Amino acid sequence: MDKLNENARERKQIKLGEIDTGPILVALLLGFIAVAIFVILRKRSSGRKDFLLTGLSESGKSAIFMQLIHGKFPATFTSIKENVGDYQAGSASTRLVDIPGHYRVRDKCLELYKHRAKGIVFVVDSVTAHKDIRDVADFLYTILSDSATQPCSVLVLCNKQDQTTAKSAQVIKSLLESELHTVRDTRSRKLQSVGDEDSSKTITLGKPGRDFEFSHIAQNIQFAEASAKDTQLSPLTDWLARLL
């Protein structure tokens, strides 16, 4: 009986020694890599806490900023440099940055804050959107195609809905999709013809060979209507609360 037990133990030892540890080591290594990637991405995302108010001049960005930060609507307010304030939503808070809309200063300001942005609010003047659609689409394309803004959630806020001639968010979305298609083609041809040192920092939006649609973009892009003048900003504040 003792001999049988000894033989059984020897067989078990042989079987344990024959186990291929290669797959186990590979699995452990892959698990370590996955954890490391998760930690790195979490650290990067944790550095993104700001929310940027962007858009053309006279779109109402600064008025929205004043309403959210100071609770008042300014008679006239044209910013030539960024406005920064702390926004409180319940127990959560964040930094709100109003980027100037003038083309001579907005790119420089955007460059300063885009790497810390968690969300971007792109404000559109719903009254003049049809007339200014080329400039609106060009600036929006610049923001969306920047590799630094890819982690950001984006809200296209159609402001000045208190005015009777204001276009709805759905109309503005359709206008932008049509114009963004043109902007994309123009910029793609420019890059192909002259080359661009910054081309590696930009992303071609949408699906090549197809009409541009916001649904073709991986980013979380939403549309909403608002009125800074009438303090109708709940779509914006609700959006901020969800992301904080």
C-alpha positions as CSV (number, residue, x, y, z in Angstrom):
1,M,0.0,0.0,0.0
2,D,2.8,2.4,0.9
3,K,4.5,1.6,-2.4
4,L,1.3,2.4,-4.3
5,N,1.0,5.8,-2.6
6,E,4.6,6.5,-3.3
7,N,4.1,5.7,-7.0
8,A,1.0,8.0,-7.1
9,R,3.0,10.9,-5.6
10,E,5.7,10.4,-8.1
11,R,3.2,10.5,-10.9
12,K,1.7,13.8,-9.5
13,Q,5.1,15.3,-9.3
14,I,5.9,14.4,-12.8
15,K,2.6,15.9,-14.0
16,L,3.3,19.2,-12.2
17,G,6.7,19.3,-13.7
18,E,5.3,18.8,-17.2
19,I,3.0,21.9,-16.9
20,D,3.9,24.5,-19.6
21,T,4.3,27.8,-17.7
22,G,4.7,29.8,-20.9
23,P,1.0,30.7,-21.4
24,I,0.7,31.6,-17.7
25,L,3.7,34.0,-17.9
26,V,2.2,35.5,-21.1
27,A,-1.2,36.0,-19.4
28,L,0.5,37.6,-16.4
29,L,2.5,39.9,-18.7
30,L,-0.6,40.9,-20.7
31,G,-2.4,41.6,-17.4
32,F,0.4,43.8,-16.2
33,I,0.4,45.7,-19.5
34,A,-3.3,46.2,-19.4
35,V,-3.2,47.6,-15.8
36,A,-0.3,49.9,-16.7
37,I,-2.2,51.3,-19.7
38,F,-5.3,51.8,-17.6
39,V,-3.3,53.7,-15.0
40,I,-1.6,55.9,-17.6
41,L,-4.9,56.7,-19.4
42,R,-6.5,57.5,-16.1
43,K,-3.7,59.9,-15.1
44,R,-4.0,61.6,-18.5
45,S,-7.8,62.0,-18.2
46,S,-7.6,63.2,-14.7
47,G,-5.5,66.1,-15.9
48,R,-8.4,67.3,-18.1
49,K,-10.8,69.3,-15.9
50,D,-11.5,72.5,-17.8
51,F,-14.5,73.3,-19.9
52,L,-14.0,75.7,-22.8
53,L,-16.5,78.2,-24.2
54,T,-15.7,78.6,-27.9
55,G,-17.3,80.1,-31.0
56,L,-17.2,83.2,-33.1
57,S,-17.3,86.8,-31.8
58,E,-20.8,88.0,-30.9
59,S,-22.1,84.4,-30.5
60,G,-22.8,85.1,-26.9
61,K,-20.0,83.1,-25.2
62,S,-19.0,85.8,-22.8
63,A,-22.7,86.5,-21.9
64,I,-23.1,82.8,-21.1
65,F,-19.9,82.9,-19.1
66,M,-21.2,85.9,-17.1
67,Q,-24.5,84.1,-16.4
68,L,-22.8,80.9,-15.2
69,I,-20.1,82.5,-13.1
70,H,-21.6,85.8,-11.9
71,G,-25.3,85.2,-12.4
72,K,-26.0,88.3,-14.5
73,F,-26.4,89.3,-18.2
74,P,-24.0,92.0,-19.4
75,A,-25.4,94.9,-21.5
76,T,-22.3,94.6,-23.8
77,F,-19.4,92.3,-23.3
78,T,-16.8,91.7,-26.0
79,S,-13.7,89.8,-24.7
80,I,-10.3,90.3,-26.3
81,K,-8.6,87.8,-23.9
82,E,-9.8,84.7,-22.1
83,N,-12.0,84.9,-19.1
84,V,-11.5,82.2,-16.4
85,G,-13.8,81.4,-13.5
86,D,-14.7,78.6,-11.2
87,Y,-18.1,77.0,-11.9
88,Q,-20.0,75.2,-9.1
89,A,-22.6,72.5,-9.7
90,G,-23.7,71.0,-6.4
91,S,-20.7,69.5,-4.7
92,A,-18.7,69.4,-7.9
93,S,-16.7,72.3,-9.4
94,T,-14.7,73.0,-12.5
95,R,-12.9,75.8,-14.2
96,L,-14.7,77.5,-17.1
97,V,-12.6,79.2,-19.7
98,D,-14.2,81.7,-22.2
99,I,-12.0,81.7,-25.3
100,P,-12.1,84.9,-27.3
101,G,-13.9,84.6,-30.7
102,H,-11.8,86.9,-32.7
103,Y,-9.7,85.0,-35.3
104,R,-6.5,86.9,-34.4
105,V,-6.4,85.7,-30.8
106,R,-8.6,82.6,-30.5
107,D,-6.1,80.1,-31.9
108,K,-3.4,81.2,-29.4
109,C,-5.8,81.0,-26.5
110,L,-7.2,77.6,-27.6
111,E,-3.6,76.3,-27.8
112,L,-3.1,77.3,-24.1
113,Y,-6.1,75.4,-22.7
114,K,-7.0,72.6,-25.1
115,H,-4.7,70.0,-23.5
116,R,-6.5,70.5,-20.1
117,A,-10.0,70.5,-21.6
118,K,-12.6,67.9,-20.5
119,G,-15.4,69.4,-22.5
120,I,-15.9,72.0,-25.2
121,V,-19.0,74.2,-25.6
122,F,-19.1,75.6,-29.1
123,V,-21.6,78.5,-29.1
124,V,-23.4,79.4,-32.3
125,D,-25.4,82.6,-32.9
126,S,-28.7,81.1,-34.0
127,V,-29.8,84.3,-35.7
128,T,-26.8,84.8,-38.0
129,A,-25.8,81.1,-38.3
130,H,-27.0,80.9,-42.0
131,K,-25.0,84.0,-43.0
132,D,-21.9,83.1,-41.0
133,I,-22.0,79.4,-41.6
134,R,-18.7,79.3,-43.5
135,D,-16.7,80.9,-40.7
136,V,-18.6,78.9,-38.0
137,A,-17.9,75.6,-39.8
138,D,-14.3,76.5,-40.4
139,F,-13.6,77.2,-36.7
140,L,-15.6,74.1,-35.6
141,Y,-13.6,71.9,-38.0
142,T,-10.4,73.3,-36.5
143,I,-11.4,72.3,-33.0
144,L,-12.8,68.9,-33.9
145,S,-9.9,67.9,-36.1
146,D,-7.3,68.7,-33.5
147,S,-5.8,65.6,-32.0
148,A,-5.6,67.3,-28.6
149,T,-9.4,67.7,-28.4
150,Q,-10.3,64.1,-29.3
151,P,-10.9,63.1,-25.6
152,C,-13.3,66.0,-25.1
153,S,-17.1,65.9,-25.1
154,V,-18.5,68.6,-27.3
155,L,-21.8,70.5,-27.0
156,V,-22.8,72.7,-29.9
157,L,-25.0,75.3,-28.1
158,C,-27.4,77.2,-30.4
159,N,-27.7,80.5,-28.5
160,K,-30.1,83.5,-28.8
161,Q,-33.2,81.3,-29.1
162,D,-35.2,84.2,-27.5
163,Q,-35.2,85.9,-30.9
164,T,-37.9,85.2,-33.4
165,T,-35.5,84.7,-36.3
166,A,-33.3,82.2,-34.5
167,K,-32.7,78.9,-36.3
168,S,-33.4,75.7,-34.5
169,A,-30.6,73.3,-33.4
170,Q,-31.7,70.8,-36.0
171,V,-31.5,73.3,-38.8
172,I,-28.1,74.5,-37.6
173,K,-26.9,70.9,-37.4
174,S,-27.9,70.3,-41.0
175,L,-26.2,73.6,-42.2
176,L,-23.0,72.7,-40.4
177,E,-22.9,69.1,-41.8
178,S,-23.2,70.5,-45.3
179,E,-20.6,73.2,-44.8
180,L,-18.2,70.9,-42.9
181,H,-18.2,68.6,-45.9
182,T,-16.9,71.5,-48.0
183,V,-14.4,72.5,-45.4
184,R,-13.1,69.0,-45.2
185,D,-12.6,68.7,-48.9
186,T,-10.9,72.1,-49.1
187,R,-8.4,71.3,-46.3
188,S,-7.7,67.8,-47.7
189,R,-6.8,69.2,-51.1
190,K,-4.6,71.9,-49.5
191,L,-2.7,69.3,-47.4
192,Q,-2.1,67.1,-50.5
193,S,-0.9,70.0,-52.7
194,V,1.4,71.9,-50.4
195,G,2.0,69.6,-47.4
196,D,1.7,70.7,-43.8
197,E,4.1,70.2,-40.9
198,D,1.1,70.1,-38.6
199,S,-0.8,67.5,-40.6
200,S,0.2,64.8,-38.0
201,K,-1.7,66.8,-35.3
202,T,-4.9,67.0,-37.3
203,I,-7.5,64.4,-38.0
204,T,-9.7,64.1,-41.1
205,L,-13.3,64.1,-39.9
206,G,-16.0,61.7,-41.1
207,K,-15.9,58.9,-43.6
208,P,-13.8,59.5,-46.8
209,G,-15.9,59.5,-49.9
210,R,-19.1,60.1,-48.0
211,D,-21.1,63.3,-47.1
212,F,-20.1,64.6,-43.7
213,E,-22.3,63.6,-40.8
214,F,-21.7,64.2,-37.1
215,S,-22.7,60.6,-36.5
216,H,-19.5,59.5,-38.4
217,I,-17.3,61.1,-35.7
218,A,-16.2,59.1,-32.7
219,Q,-16.4,62.1,-30.4
220,N,-19.5,62.6,-28.2
221,I,-21.1,65.6,-30.0
222,Q,-24.5,66.9,-28.9
223,F,-26.6,69.9,-30.0
224,A,-28.8,72.0,-27.7
225,E,-30.7,75.3,-27.7
226,A,-30.2,78.1,-25.2
227,S,-30.7,81.8,-24.5
228,A,-28.2,83.6,-22.3
229,K,-30.4,86.7,-22.3
230,D,-33.4,84.9,-20.9
231,T,-31.3,82.7,-18.7
232,Q,-32.4,79.6,-20.5
233,L,-29.3,77.6,-20.0
234,S,-30.5,74.4,-18.4
235,P,-29.4,72.3,-21.4
236,L,-25.9,73.6,-20.8
237,T,-25.9,73.3,-17.0
238,D,-27.4,69.8,-17.3
239,W,-24.7,68.8,-19.7
240,L,-22.0,70.1,-17.4
241,A,-23.5,68.3,-14.4
242,R,-23.4,65.0,-16.2
243,L,-19.7,65.4,-17.0
244,L,-18.6,66.7,-13.6
